């Protein structure tokens, strides 16, 4: 399943290895893995974008 929207990036409260993305329209949460220490998330092809995220950013994304 994929979803597209505008999200606020927050630190994931459940695990230090994930981001919490809050949908700006519905406030639905999405949890996504953070980039690894080398800036990669195995097999997803989006390591550079994930490595550049910071809490507080607002991003348009397809997840």
C-alpha positions as CSV (number, residue, x, y, z in Angstrom):
1,X,0.0,0.0,0.0
2,X,1.3,3.5,-0.8
3,X,0.1,6.8,0.3
4,X,0.9,10.3,-0.9
5,X,0.7,13.5,1.1
6,X,2.3,16.3,3.0
7,X,3.8,15.3,6.3
8,X,5.4,16.9,9.4
9,X,8.6,15.0,10.3
10,X,9.0,14.2,14.1
11,X,11.2,11.9,16.1
12,X,9.7,8.5,16.4
13,X,8.6,7.9,20.0
14,X,8.6,4.1,19.8
15,X,12.1,3.6,18.5
16,X,15.1,5.7,17.9
17,X,15.5,4.1,14.4
18,X,12.3,5.6,12.9
19,X,10.7,8.8,11.9
20,X,7.1,9.7,12.8
21,X,5.5,11.4,9.8
22,X,2.2,13.1,10.6
23,X,-0.2,13.7,7.7
24,X,-0.9,17.5,7.7
25,X,-4.6,17.0,6.6
26,X,-5.7,13.9,8.6
27,X,-3.0,13.8,11.4
28,X,-2.7,10.1,10.7
29,X,0.8,8.8,11.8
30,X,3.2,7.0,9.6
31,X,6.4,5.4,11.0
32,X,9.3,5.0,8.6
33,X,12.8,3.8,9.2
34,X,15.6,6.4,9.5
35,X,18.6,6.1,7.3
36,X,21.4,4.0,8.8
37,X,24.7,5.4,10.1
38,X,26.0,5.3,6.5
39,X,22.9,7.1,5.2
40,X,21.2,4.0,3.8
41,X,18.0,2.1,4.3
42,X,18.6,-1.3,2.8
43,X,16.9,-1.8,-0.5
44,X,14.6,1.2,-0.7
45,X,16.6,3.5,-3.0
46,X,15.7,6.6,-1.0
47,X,18.7,6.8,1.4
48,X,19.8,10.3,0.4
49,X,16.3,11.8,1.0
50,X,16.0,10.0,4.4
51,X,19.5,11.0,5.5
52,X,18.6,14.7,5.0
53,X,15.4,14.7,7.1
54,X,15.3,16.7,10.4
55,X,12.5,16.9,13.0
56,X,10.2,19.8,12.1
57,X,10.6,19.5,8.4
58,X,7.4,19.5,6.3
59,X,7.8,17.2,3.3
60,X,5.7,16.0,0.3
61,X,6.2,12.3,0.1
62,X,4.9,9.0,-1.3
63,X,5.3,6.3,1.3
